């Protein structure tokens, strides 16, 4: 892992299974490349169905109040 990855908050990677209700399961994390043109993705499992979704990291209330 590069040093810039340690300092950035990772994006969350989910597999979404459709049906009567959509089921979102977090399966990994993604870090944006320094040039902004891609991601490094680390998965803890491989999905056999569904679609992959990468979401921006959530801002913690304490971080938002501190202006981070």
N, C-alpha and C positions, 0 to 999 in steps of 0.2 A: 504494500500500500504506500503510495506517495505521501509526502508530508502534507500537501494541500488537502488530501482526503481526510486526514485526521482533524484538520481545522474546520472543514465544512460539515454542515448537518446533512446526513444522507437523505435522499429521496426514498420513499417506501415502495417496494415492489409487491404487488398483489396478483393472485390469480382470481378471476371473477367467473363463477359458474352461474349461468343463467337458468331460469326455471320459473316457478310461480313467484319466488323471491330470489334476488341475486345474492349469492354467498361470496363474500370477500375474505380471502385467506392471505395473510401476510406471509410471503415466502422469501423475502430478501431485501437488499438495499442497493441503491445506485448512487454513484458520485459523478458529478459533471466533470468533463475534461477541462483542463485549464483554458483551452481555446474555445470552449463553449459549443463544440461541434459533435459531441457524443458523450457517452457515459461508460463508466466501468460498473458492471453489475455483478453482484455476488448473491447467489441463490442458495438457500438451505435445503431445497428440494426441487424436483422437476415436475411440473404439472403434466398430466396426461390428457386433460381436456380444459375447456374454458379459454379465457384470453388473459394476457398479461397487461397490467395497468401500472404505470409509474406515476406516483403522486408527489407533489412538493411536500417537504417536511412541515409538520404543524409547528406553529409558534407557541411556545410555552407562555402562559400568562406572566410569569416572573420575567422572562426575557422581553416580552412586549412592554412591560412597565419600565424596564431598565433601558429601553430604546435599542435593543439588539435585534 
